[in-house]
């Protein structure tokens, strides 16, 4: 027995001493040597399995070691026979030995220096084989060692596929663009994850019907979640280990893996420094922290020790320090599922008019380019891969949850990486292949068949290959204009058919990244300005995703197995709109005379258009407008046209003044060639009296002429009433004979913009009625805060509407108070 397992067993024995004193738990189980039992090798139909036996003094005795070593030296004394003793599959097609692969050699890994023998078997059919190794002394004809292997070849079942949700168990959680798992996404949002589960069927026909099990079992589990792996173990497990724990229940040795649950707990206090109550089942986590975010590191085991680092799969009885991860129970998680090829694809767009399918991609972008799902993003407690030395790299779009957790105990449910093929395992400490590595064998590439299309250490679930990708490109749909350059919306981009390998539990995951590229030309026809109006479109695109499980090495007569299809829908957050509401806080006669109009510019992914030019145009009963809130920069581009840039939230606002009639605003999103309109009705003043001042650019204040009641100037039609009042005043005699001469009267005073002049060109317009041909008036100019800017006097003609000459109105002036002096 190798030193580490001897040490583990000794450690367990020491623990039993502490148990008696009540200072530790009795949950730790004895460590065992996998070559003393017959845990089945599993492969897919068409794969080659390398079976290896190394002899060890502790298990096989010094004589066997000495004899085997002598054969390595001269290659003549001993021979190795490999016999298929029984077969559960198609009776006329048992597994075939490849005779040229039979070889004696010296181990270089965990069995460094031990004499070993190996051979390759292959089967194109499914079934379980009992294979006997017989090593014979050619001088005497006597067998010196016999070892029995179980080797199974699985047939592919139809894989299942589903959208991962926040509650999917196992394999869910983390930051998901579709946390409900209902297939609905937003453009540019976090990606979802698609989970594919691969199972295999193992026939148990011929003599294996004597086991009393179904004629074919599915591994790792049946469709209802039950498993026959423990039943098969109880029927077939054997061991040469004399300890009662295994001698009397050899199926305990088929406990080789952890499960996929994120339950916590450890069988001993050390080496995990575990302070919580001890448990009978070990969590098998990187309790001291993984080496890096892929999940390398030492993992706790039910033996009360740690695995060797790096812990890379698959399970190999010749690499037990690294790959034997017993958790203390026998279940479906212990099935050493071989890696299946899984092709996941988005059904391509047909190119037909109106077809908006085939959107999104199956990757995110990170350091080095396109990334698949790192398994540690799924099977870490913080869903960030946080380890002793780092965490998952940043990606676009973001796939990380927050906040990160501690490195210790974060990684669970290994392996995160495996060797493809298994016999390519290398000794990372010494940089050389592990000669005794067993399991599926190569060469990785076939001469006239695909082979694995990958060789070396494979990180679940990165791309073994990208089989097709959407190529991007512009559509005819204008998104915006920057510095006079039109920017058009894009087509989908990124991998849309990828090839990954399933893990030791038969699981594979890929992203669905909705992106911001869609078939916009099939959604909308641009207007005559080139504007692409996506208002009212609730679905920008759809995607149908399916998987195909394929035999990973070579084709067999059994066809590929396609999954069902799941559907994705990408919604639309586009918002180009304008809404108006009466200004709050106005009461009395001013209520309803000021309206706030808010234009919103939000892109399809919910991000605001910042700094976009939005122009407001008004008419009807409107008498003026300005940017809102006060002080917001704006530009005037003509009578009744005011332009404002959108703020950091994509909003641009104006305030529009008017009274007693319909109001409207037309908004032009200049950079996109789109317009919006909103209509309302201004309120009418209901009181408040008459003054002799004018207060805004668009508001006219009138004084009642002599002989006219102020009530006569009350709305609903102020201009008409003023005209009628002026006509009545002019038709009356200015003075009776012998009567005292009356003073002049102010009728109209307002500030107005000069037609076709610059925005800053304003004049004061007045009308004074009186007997004299001219009248002197005093003009007080007031700013917005009520401060008097200056006061001047001027002479103006009477009995007609005139502009006050030689009067400059600074930009700060908003009110002109006029009083008749004589």
C-alpha positions in Angstrom: 0.0 0.0 0.0 1.3 3.4 -0.9 2.6 5.7 1.9 -0.2 8.3 1.8 -3.0 5.8 2.1 -1.0 4.0 4.8 -0.8 7.4 6.6 -4.5 8.0 6.1 -5.4 4.6 7.6 -3.0 5.2 10.5 -4.6 8.6 11.0 -8.0 7.0 11.1 -6.8 4.5 13.6 -5.4 7.3 15.7 -8.8 9.0 15.5 -10.5 5.9 16.9 -8.4 6.3 20.0 -9.6 9.9 20.4 -13.1 8.7 19.8 -13.0 6.6 22.9 -12.2 9.7 24.9 -14.9 11.8 23.4 -12.7 14.4 21.8 -13.4 13.5 18.1 -16.0 11.9 16.0 -16.3 8.3 15.0 -17.5 9.3 11.5 -14.2 8.9 9.7 -14.0 5.7 7.7 -10.8 3.7 7.0 -8.9 4.6 3.9 -8.7 1.9 1.3 -6.6 1.0 -1.8 -8.8 1.0 -4.9 -6.8 -1.8 -6.5 -8.1 -4.1 -3.8 -11.6 -3.8 -5.2 -13.3 -3.7 -8.6 -14.9 -0.3 -9.0 -16.0 -0.4 -12.7 -14.3 1.5 -15.4 -17.0 3.2 -17.5 -16.6 4.4 -21.1 -18.9 5.3 -23.9 -19.4 2.9 -26.8 -16.5 3.2 -29.2 -14.0 4.3 -26.6 -10.9 2.3 -25.6 -10.2 1.5 -22.0 -6.7 1.0 -20.7 -6.8 -1.5 -17.7 -3.8 -1.3 -15.4 -2.6 -3.4 -12.5 0.4 -2.4 -10.5 1.7 -4.6 -7.7 2.5 -3.3 -4.2 4.3 -5.0 -1.4 1.6 -4.0 1.1 -1.2 -5.6 -1.0 0.4 -8.2 -3.2 3.5 -9.3 -1.3 7.2 -9.0 -2.0 7.3 -12.2 -4.1 4.8 -10.7 -6.6 6.7 -7.5 -6.8 10.1 -9.3 -7.3 8.7 -11.5 -10.0 7.0 -8.7 -11.9 10.1 -6.5 -11.7 12.2 -9.4 -13.2 9.8 -9.6 -16.2 10.3 -5.8 -16.8 14.0 -6.4 -17.0 14.1 -9.3 -19.6 10.6 -9.3 -21.0 10.6 -13.1 -21.3 9.9 -14.8 -18.0 6.2 -13.8 -17.6 3.3 -13.4 -19.8 0.0 -11.6 -19.3 -3.3 -13.0 -20.5 -6.4 -10.9 -20.6 -9.7 -12.9 -20.7 -13.3 -11.6 -21.1 -15.0 -13.9 -18.7 -18.5 -12.6 -18.9 -20.4 -9.9 -20.9 -23.8 -8.4 -20.3 -24.2 -6.9 -23.8 -24.9 -8.2 -27.3 -23.7 -11.8 -27.0 -21.8 -11.9 -30.2 -19.9 -8.7 -29.8 -17.9 -8.8 -26.5 -15.1 -6.2 -25.9 -11.9 -6.8 -27.9 -8.4 -6.9 -26.6 -5.9 -4.9 -28.6 -2.9 -7.4 -28.2 -0.2 -4.9 -29.1 -1.1 -2.8 -26.1 -0.2 -5.5 -23.6 2.9 -4.4 -21.8 4.9 -4.7 -18.6 6.3 -1.4 -17.3 7.4 0.6 -14.2 5.1 3.1 -12.6 6.1 6.8 -12.5 3.3 8.4 -10.5 1.7 7.3 -7.3 3.0 3.9 -8.0 6.5 5.2 -8.8 8.9 2.3 -9.1 6.2 -0.4 -8.9 6.0 -3.1 -11.6 2.8 -2.7 -13.7 1.1 -4.3 -16.6 -1.5 -2.8 -18.9 -3.8 -3.6 -21.9 -6.4 -1.8 -24.0 -10.0 -3.1 -24.6 -12.5 -1.6 -27.0 -16.2 -2.2 -27.5 -18.7 -0.7 -30.0 -21.6 -2.2 -28.1 -22.9 -1.4 -24.6 -22.5 -3.8 -21.7 -20.6 -4.7 -18.6 -17.6 -7.1 -18.9 -15.8 -9.1 -16.3 -12.2 -9.2 -17.5 -9.5 -11.4 -15.9 -5.8 -10.6 -15.9 -3.6 -13.7 -15.5 0.2 -13.3 -15.1 1.9 -16.6 -15.7 5.5 -17.7 -15.1 6.6 -19.0 -18.5 9.2 -21.3 -16.9 6.8 -23.2 -14.8 3.4 -22.5 -16.4 2.1 -21.4 -13.1 0.0 -18.3 -12.6 1.6 -15.9 -10.1 -1.1 -13.2 -10.1 -4.7 -12.9 -11.0 -6.8 -9.7 -11.0 -10.4 -9.2 -12.0 -11.6 -5.9 -13.6 -15.1 -4.7 -14.3 -15.3 -2.6 -17.5 -18.6 -1.1 -18.8 -19.4 0.6 -22.0 -22.5 2.8 -22.0 -25.0 3.7 -24.7 -26.2 7.3 -24.9 -29.7 8.2 -23.8 -31.6 11.2 -25.0 -30.2 14.1 -23.0 -32.4 16.5 -21.1 -32.0 20.3 -21.4 -33.4 23.1 -19.2 -32.9 26.8 -18.4 -31.1 27.1 -15.1 -33.0 29.2 -12.5 -32.0 30.6 -9.1 -33.6 27.6 -7.5 -32.5 24.8 -9.8 -30.9 22.0 -7.8 -28.3 20.9 -8.6 -26.4 23.4 -10.8 -28.5 26.6 -10.3 -28.0 29.9 -8.5 -25.5 32.7 -9.1 -26.1 35.8 -11.2 -28.6 34.9 -13.9 -30.3 36.9 -16.6 -33.3 34.7 -16.2 -33.5 33.9 -12.5 -37.1 32.5 -12.9 -35.9 30.1 -15.5 -38.9 31.0 -17.8 -36.8 31.9 -20.8 -37.3 35.7 -20.7 -34.3 38.0 -21.1 -33.5 41.7 -21.6 -31.0 42.9 -24.2 -27.5 43.3 -23.0 -28.4 41.8 -19.6 -26.7 39.1 -17.6 -26.6 35.7 -19.4 -28.6 32.7 -18.5 -27.2 29.2 -18.2 -28.4 26.2 -20.1 -28.0 22.8 -18.3 -27.7 19.6 -20.3 -27.8 16.2 -18.4 -26.4 13.2 -20.2 -27.2 9.6 -19.0 -26.1 6.3 -20.3 -27.8 2.9 -20.5 -25.9 -0.2 -19.3 -27.5 -3.6 -20.5 -27.5 -6.3 -17.9 -28.4 -9.2 -20.1 -27.1 -12.7 -20.6 -25.8 -14.2 -17.4 -26.2 -10.8 -15.7 -29.9 -11.4 -15.4 -29.0 -13.6 -12.4 -28.3 -10.4 -10.5 -32.0 -9.7 -10.2 -31.6 -6.2 -11.6 -33.5 -4.6 -14.6 -32.3 -5.8 -18.0 -30.9 -2.3 -18.6 -30.1 0.4 -16.0 -29.5 4.1 -16.6 -26.5 5.8 -15.1 -25.9 7.8 -13.0 -29.7 7.7 -12.3 -33.1 6.9 -13.7 -35.5 9.5 -15.0 -37.2 9.6 -11.6 -33.9 10.3 -9.8 -33.5 6.8 -8.4 -30.3 4.8 -9.0 -29.3 1.2 -9.4 -25.6 1.9 -8.8 -25.8 0.9 -5.1 -27.7 -2.2 -6.1 -25.1 -3.2 -8.7 -22.4 -2.6 -6.1 -24.1 -4.9 -3.6 -24.3 -7.6 -6.2 -20.9 -7.2 -7.9 -18.4 -5.6 -5.5 -15.5 -7.7 -4.2 -12.3 -7.0 -2.2 -9.2 -8.6 -0.9 -9.2 -6.1 2.1 -9.4 -8.1 5.3 -10.8 -5.3 7.5 -14.4 -6.0 8.5 -15.6 -2.6 7.4 -14.8 -3.6 3.8 -14.5 -7.4 4.0 -18.1 -7.6 5.1 -19.5 -4.8 2.9 -17.2 -4.5 -0.1 -19.7 -2.1 -1.8 -18.5 0.6 0.6 -15.4 0.7 -1.7 -17.6 1.9 -4.6 -18.0 5.2 -2.7 -15.5 7.1 -4.8 -17.1 10.6 -5.3 -18.9 13.4 -3.7 -22.4 14.4 -4.7 -23.5 17.7 -6.2 -25.2 19.1 -3.1 -23.8 22.2 -1.4 -24.3 20.7 2.1 -21.5 21.4 4.6 -19.9 19.3 7.3 -16.8 17.3 8.0 -16.0 14.0 9.7 -13.1 15.3 11.8 -11.9 18.5 13.3 -8.6 18.3 11.5 -7.3 19.0 8.8 -10.2 21.4 8.0 -10.2 23.2 11.4 -13.9 22.4 11.5 -15.5 23.8 14.6 -19.2 23.1 13.9 -20.7 19.7 15.0 -19.1 16.8 13.1 -21.1 14.9 10.6 -21.1 11.3 9.3 -21.0 12.5 5.7 -18.1 14.7 4.6 -18.8 17.8 2.4 -15.7 17.0 0.3 -14.8 20.7 -0.2 -11.6 22.6 -0.5 -11.8 23.4 3.2 -8.4 25.2 3.1 -9.1 27.0 -0.1 -8.6 26.0 -3.7 -5.4 26.7 -5.4 -7.0 28.8 -8.1 -10.4 29.6 -9.4 -10.6 26.5 -11.6 -10.9 24.5 -8.4 -7.6 22.9 -8.0 -6.6 22.1 -4.5 -6.9 19.6 -1.7 -10.4 18.3 -0.8 -11.6 16.9 2.4 -12.6 13.2 2.4 -14.5 10.8 4.6 -11.2 9.3 5.6 -10.5 12.4 7.7 -7.7 13.6 5.4 -7.2 15.7 2.3 -6.8 14.6 -1.3 -3.6 15.5 -3.1 -3.4 18.8 -5.0 -4.2 19.4 -7.8 -7.3 17.3 -7.6 -8.0 16.6 -11.3 -10.2 13.8 -12.6 -11.4 11.4 -13.8 -11.4 8.9 -11.0 -8.5 6.5 -11.5 -7.7 3.6 -9.2 -4.1 4.2 -10.1 -4.2 7.8 -8.9 -6.2 7.5 -5.7 -4.4 10.2 -3.7 -5.7 12.7 -6.2 -9.0 11.3 -7.5 -10.5 9.2 -4.7 -13.0 11.5 -3.0 -15.2 9.3 -0.8 -17.8 11.2 1.2 -19.1 8.4 3.3 -22.2 7.3 1.4 -22.9 5.3 -1.7 -25.3 6.9 -4.2 -25.6 8.2 -7.8 -22.9 10.7 -7.2 -20.4 7.8 -7.1 -20.9 6.7 -10.7 -17.7 7.5 -12.6 -19.5 8.9 -15.6 -17.3 9.2 -18.7 -17.1 12.5 -20.6 -19.6 12.7 -23.4 -19.4 15.1 -26.3 -22.3 17.6 -26.0 -23.0 20.0 -28.9 -25.3 22.9 -28.0 -26.7 25.1 -30.7 -29.0 28.0 -31.3 -31.2 27.3 -34.3 -30.0 29.7 -37.1 -32.1 32.5 -38.5 -33.6 31.5 -41.8 -33.0 34.8 -43.5 -36.7 35.1 -44.4 -38.5 38.3 -44.1 -39.9 38.8 -40.6 -37.8 36.1 -39.0 -36.4 37.4 -35.7 -35.2 34.0 -34.4 -31.6 32.9 -33.9 -30.4 35.7 -31.6 -27.9 35.6 -28.8 -24.8 33.6 -28.3 -23.5 30.8 -26.1 -20.5 32.6 -24.6 -19.4 35.6 -22.6 -16.3 37.7 -23.3 -13.5 37.6 -20.9 -9.7 37.6 -20.8 -8.5 35.7 -23.8 -11.8 35.9 -25.8 -14.9 33.8 -25.7 -15.6 31.9 -22.5 -17.9 29.1 -21.6 -19.2 28.4 -18.1 -16.5 27.7 -15.6 -17.8 24.9 -13.4 -16.5 26.6 -10.3 -19.0 29.5 -11.0 -21.8 27.0 -10.5 -20.3 24.8 -7.7 -18.8 27.3 -5.3 -20.8 28.7 -2.4 -20.3 32.3 -3.4 -20.8 31.6 -7.2 -17.5 33.6 -7.8 -14.9 30.8 -7.8 -13.2 32.7 -4.9 -10.0 30.8 -4.0 -6.7 31.3 -2.2 -5.1 32.9 -5.3 -7.9 34.5 -7.2 -11.5 34.4 -8.5 -13.4 34.2 -11.7 -12.1 36.8 -14.3 -14.4 39.8 -15.1 -16.6 39.2 -18.1 -18.9 41.1 -20.4 -21.7 40.9 -19.6 -21.0 40.3 -15.9 -21.6 36.8 -14.5 -20.5 37.3 -10.9 -22.7 37.5 -7.9 -21.8 39.8 -5.0 -20.3 39.8 -2.4 -17.5 37.3 -2.6 -17.1 34.7 0.1 -14.1 33.2 1.9 -11.7 31.0 0.0 -11.9 28.2 2.6 -14.8 25.7 2.1 -15.9 27.6 -1.0 -15.4 25.0 -3.7 -17.4 21.8 -3.5 -18.5 19.0 -5.8 -15.2 18.4 -7.6 -13.8 17.7 -10.2 -13.5 21.1 -12.0 -11.0 19.7 -14.5 -10.2 16.3 -16.0 -7.7 14.7 -18.3 -8.9 13.9 -21.9 -8.2 11.1 -22.5 -7.6 9.9 -18.9 -4.3 8.3 -19.8 -2.9 11.7 -20.6 -2.6 12.4 -16.9 0.7 14.1 -16.1 2.8 14.4 -12.9 2.7 18.2 -12.5 5.4 18.1 -9.8 7.9 16.4 -12.1 6.4 17.4 -15.5 6.2 13.9 -16.9 3.3 11.6 -17.9 2.0 9.2 -15.3 2.8 5.9 -16.9 0.3 3.9 -14.8 -2.7 6.2 -15.5 -5.7 4.2 -16.6 -9.2 4.8 -18.1 -10.2 6.0 -21.5 -7.2 5.9 -23.9 -6.1 7.4 -27.1 -4.5 8.5 -29.3 -6.8 11.6 -29.0 -7.2 12.1 -32.7 -8.2 9.3 -35.1 -6.6 8.8 -38.4 -9.9 9.0 -40.4 -12.3 9.7 -37.6 -12.6 12.7 -35.2 -11.4 11.2 -32.0 -11.6 13.5 -29.0 -10.7 16.7 -30.9 -9.0 17.7 -27.7 -6.1 16.4 -25.7 -4.8 17.4 -22.3 -6.3 19.0 -19.2 -9.9 20.1 -19.9 -11.6 22.7 -17.7 -15.3 22.1 -17.3 -17.2 23.6 -19.3 -15.0 25.5 -21.6 -15.3 25.0 -25.4 -13.5 22.0 -26.8 -14.5 23.7 -30.1 -16.6 26.5 -31.4 -18.5 25.0 -34.4 -20.2 28.1 -35.7 -20.7 31.8 -34.8 -22.9 34.7 -35.8 -20.6 37.2 -37.6 -22.1 40.6 -36.5 -22.6 43.4 -39.0 -24.7 46.6 -39.3 -28.4 46.7 -40.1 -30.3 49.6 -41.6 -31.8 50.5 -38.3 -30.4 53.9 -37.1 -29.4 53.8 -33.4 -28.1 57.4 -33.0 -25.8 60.0 -34.6 -22.5 61.0 -33.1 -20.7 64.0 -34.4 -22.6 63.7 -37.6 -21.8 60.0 -38.1 -24.8 57.7 -38.2 -24.5 54.6 -36.0 -26.6 51.6 -37.0 -27.9 48.8 -34.8 -26.1 45.5 -35.1 -26.8 41.9 -36.0 -26.2 39.1 -33.4 -22.6 38.1 -32.8 -20.8 35.3 -31.0 -20.7 31.5 -30.8 -24.0 29.9 -31.7 -22.9 26.2 -31.9 -20.4 24.9 -29.4 -18.9 21.6 -28.3 -18.2 20.9 -24.6 -17.7 17.7 -22.5 -19.9 16.5 -19.7 -18.4 16.0 -16.3 -18.2 13.0 -14.0 -21.9 13.4 -13.1 -23.0 13.7 -16.7 -23.7 17.4 -16.5 -22.7 20.2 -18.9 -23.6 23.9 -18.9 -23.4 26.7 -21.5 -24.4 30.3 -21.4 -27.2 32.0 -23.2 -26.1 35.6 -23.7 -28.9 37.7 -25.2 -26.6 40.4 -26.5 -27.8 43.6 -28.1 -27.7 42.4 -31.8 -30.9 41.5 -33.4 -32.5 41.2 -36.9 -33.8 44.8 -36.8 -34.4 44.9 -40.5 -37.1 42.2 -39.9 -38.6 44.2 -37.1 -39.2 47.7 -38.5 -39.0 49.8 -41.6 -37.1 53.1 -41.1 -39.0 56.4 -41.7 -38.1 58.9 -44.3 -35.5 60.5 -42.0 -33.9 57.1 -41.5 -35.4 56.8 -38.0 -35.9 53.3 -36.7 -38.8 53.4 -34.3 -38.9 50.4 -32.0 -41.9 51.7 -30.0 -44.5 49.0 -29.3 -42.2 46.1 -30.2 -42.2 43.8 -27.1 -40.0 41.1 -28.5 -36.7 41.9 -30.2 -35.7 38.3 -30.9 -36.1 34.7 -30.0 -33.7 31.7 -29.8 -34.4 28.0 -29.9 -31.6 26.0 -28.1 -31.1 22.3 -28.3 -28.3 19.8 -27.5 -27.0 16.7 -29.1 -25.2 14.0 -27.1 -22.5 12.3 -29.2 -20.1 9.4 -28.7 -16.9 11.2 -27.9 -14.3 9.1 -29.8 -15.7 7.3 -32.8 -19.1 6.6 -34.4 -21.0 3.5 -33.6 -24.2 2.1 -35.1 -26.1 3.9 -32.4 -27.1 7.4 -33.7 -26.5 10.7 -32.0 -29.1 11.7 -29.4 -30.8 15.1 -29.8 -32.5 16.7 -26.9 -35.7 18.6 -26.8 -35.7 22.4 -27.6 -36.0 25.2 -25.1 -37.0 28.7 -26.2 -35.7 32.1 -25.2 -37.3 35.5 -25.7 -35.5 38.8 -25.6 -37.7 41.7 -24.6 -37.4 45.4 -25.4 -36.7 48.2 -23.0 -36.7 50.9 -25.7 -38.5 54.1 -24.6 -38.7 57.2 -26.7 -41.6 59.2 -25.3 -42.9 62.6 -24.0 -45.4 63.2 -21.2 -46.6 66.5 -19.8 -48.3 67.4 -16.6 -49.5 70.6 -15.0 -46.9 72.3 -12.9 -47.4 71.4 -9.3 -47.9 74.1 -6.7 -49.8 76.6 -8.9 -53.1 77.8 -7.4 -55.7 80.4 -8.1 -55.7 82.0 -11.5 -52.3 80.5 -12.5 -53.4 76.9 -12.1 -53.0 75.0 -15.3 -51.2 77.8 -17.1 -47.8 76.1 -16.8 -47.1 72.6 -18.0 -43.9 70.5 -17.6 -43.0 68.2 -20.5 -40.5 65.4 -20.0 -38.9 63.6 -23.0 -37.3 60.2 -22.3 -34.6 58.5 -24.4 -33.8 54.9 -23.2 -32.1 52.3 -25.4 -33.3 48.7 -26.0 -31.2 47.5 -23.1 -32.5 50.0 -20.6 -29.5 52.3 -20.7 -30.2 56.0 -21.2 -29.1 58.0 -24.2 -26.9 60.7 -22.5 -26.3 64.0 -24.2 -28.8 63.4 -27.0 -30.2 66.5 -28.7 -34.0 66.8 -28.1 -35.9 69.7 -29.6 -39.3 70.8 -28.3 -41.8 72.7 -30.5 -45.1 74.1 -29.2 -48.2 75.8 -30.5 -51.9 76.3 -29.9 -52.6 78.4 -26.8 -49.0 78.2 -25.8 -47.3 81.6 -25.3 -43.8 80.6 -24.4 -41.4 77.8 -23.3 -38.1 77.4 -21.5 -35.9 74.6 -20.3 -36.7 72.9 -17.0 -35.4 72.9 -14.3 -34.4 76.5 -14.3 -30.8 76.9 -15.4 -30.7 73.8 -17.7 -28.7 74.8 -20.8 -30.7 75.1 -24.0 -30.6 76.6 -27.4 -33.3 78.3 -29.4 -33.5 77.2 -33.0 -36.4 79.3 -34.3 -39.8 80.6 -33.1 -41.2 78.1 -30.6 -38.3 75.6 -31.0 -36.1 75.0 -27.9 -33.5 72.2 -27.9 -32.1 70.5 -24.7 -29.6 67.7 -24.2 -30.6 64.6 -22.3 -29.2 64.2 -18.8 -27.5 61.2 -17.2 -30.8 59.5 -16.9 -31.9 60.1 -20.5 -34.4 62.8 -19.7 -34.9 66.3 -21.2 -37.6 68.7 -19.9 -39.2 72.0 -20.7 -41.8 74.3 -19.1 -44.5 75.6 -21.5 -46.8 78.5 -20.6 -50.3 79.3 -21.9 -53.9 79.8 -21.0 -57.4 79.1 -22.0 -57.0 76.7 -24.9 -55.4 73.6 -26.3 -51.7 73.1 -25.8 -49.3 70.7 -27.6 -45.7 69.8 -27.9 -43.9 68.0 -30.6 -40.6 66.5 -29.6 -37.8 65.6 -32.1 -35.1 63.2 -31.0 -32.7 64.7 -33.5 -30.0 62.1 -33.4 -32.4 59.3 -34.1 -34.8 60.9 -36.5 -37.8 60.2 -34.3 -40.6 62.4 -33.1 -43.2 62.2 -30.4 -46.3 64.4 -29.6 -48.4 65.2 -26.6 -51.5 67.4 -26.3 -53.4 68.9 -23.3 -55.6 71.9 -22.4 -54.3 75.0 -20.6 -56.3 76.3 -17.6 -58.0 79.7 -17.6 -57.4 82.3 -14.9 -60.5 82.8 -12.7 -59.5 85.9 -10.8 -56.6 87.8 -9.5 -57.3 91.4 -10.8 -55.5 93.5 -13.3 -52.0 95.0 -13.0 -50.0 97.4 -15.1 -46.9 95.1 -15.4 -45.7 92.5 -17.8 -43.8 89.6 -16.3 -42.6 87.1 -18.9 -41.6 86.9 -22.5 -44.9 85.4 -23.5 -47.4 86.8 -21.1 -49.3 90.1 -21.8 -50.5 92.2 -18.9 -53.2 94.8 -19.7 -54.6 97.7 -17.7 -58.3 98.5 -18.1 -58.8 101.7 -20.2 -61.0 104.5 -18.7 -64.6 103.6 -18.6 -64.0 99.8 -18.9 -64.6 97.5 -16.0 -61.7 95.1 -15.2 -64.2 92.2 -15.4 -64.5 93.0 -19.1 -60.9 91.7 -19.5 -61.5 88.4 -17.9 -60.9 85.3 -20.1 -61.9 83.1 -21.9 -60.7 85.3 -24.9 -58.3 87.9 -23.6 -57.1 89.2 -27.1 -60.6 89.7 -28.3 -61.7 91.4 -25.1 -58.7 93.7 -25.2 -59.5 94.6 -28.8 -63.1 95.3 -28.0 -62.0 97.4 -25.0 -59.6 99.5 -27.1 -62.2 100.1 -29.8 -64.8 101.2 -27.2 -62.3 103.5 -25.5 -61.3 105.1 -28.8 -64.9 105.7 -29.8 -65.7 107.6 -26.6 -65.1 111.4 -26.4 -61.9 112.2 -24.7 -63.4 115.3 -22.9 -66.7 117.2 -22.5 -66.7 120.9 -23.1 -65.6 122.8 -20.0 -64.6 119.5 -18.3 -61.2 119.1 -16.7 -58.6 117.4 -19.0 -57.9 113.8 -17.9 -54.4 112.3 -17.6 -53.2 109.7 -20.1 -54.0 106.0 -19.4 -51.8 102.9 -19.9 -53.6 100.3 -21.9 -51.0 97.7 -23.0 -47.4 97.0 -21.9 -45.6 93.8 -22.8 -42.1 92.5 -23.6 -42.0 90.6 -26.9 -39.5 89.0 -29.2 -38.9 90.8 -32.5 -40.1 88.6 -35.4 -37.2 86.9 -37.3 -34.7 88.4 -35.0 -32.1 86.6 -32.8 -33.3 85.0 -29.6 -31.9 87.8 -27.5 -33.7 90.6 -29.5 -36.6 91.8 -27.5 -38.6 95.0 -27.3 -41.1 96.7 -24.9 -44.4 97.4 -26.6 -46.9 99.8 -25.0 -50.1 101.7 -25.8 -51.1 104.8 -24.0 -54.4 106.5 -24.6 -54.6 110.3 -24.0 -55.5 113.7 -25.3 -52.0 114.8 -25.9 -50.1 113.4 -28.9 -47.4 112.0 -26.6 -47.1 110.8 -23.1 -44.2 110.4 -20.7 -43.8 107.0 -19.0 -41.4 105.6 -16.4 -40.1 102.1 -17.1 -38.7 99.9 -14.3 -36.8 96.8 -15.5 -36.8 93.9 -13.0 -34.9 90.5 -13.1 -36.2 87.0 -12.1 -35.4 87.4 -8.5 -37.3 90.7 -8.3 -34.4 93.0 -8.2 -34.6 96.3 -10.1 -32.1 96.3 -12.9 -32.6 100.0 -13.9 -35.3 102.7 -14.3 -35.7 105.0 -17.3 -38.2 107.5 -18.7 -39.3 107.7 -22.3 -41.8 109.7 -24.4 -44.2 107.6 -26.6 -46.9 108.5 -29.1 -50.4 108.0 -27.7 -53.5 106.2 -29.0 -51.6 103.4 -30.8 -49.4 100.4 -30.1 -45.8 101.3 -30.4 -42.3 99.9 -29.6 -40.4 101.9 -27.0 -37.3 103.1 -28.8 -33.8 103.5 -27.4 -34.5 100.9 -24.8 -32.2 97.8 -24.4 -33.6 94.9 -22.5 -30.8 92.8 -20.9 -31.2 89.0 -20.9 -31.7 89.0 -17.2 -34.8 91.2 -17.4 -38.1 89.3 -17.2 -40.5 92.1 -16.1 -41.1 95.7 -17.2 -43.2 97.9 -14.9 -44.7 100.9 -16.7 -46.2 104.0 -15.2 -47.7 107.0 -17.0 -46.1 110.3 -15.7 -48.0 112.8 -17.9 
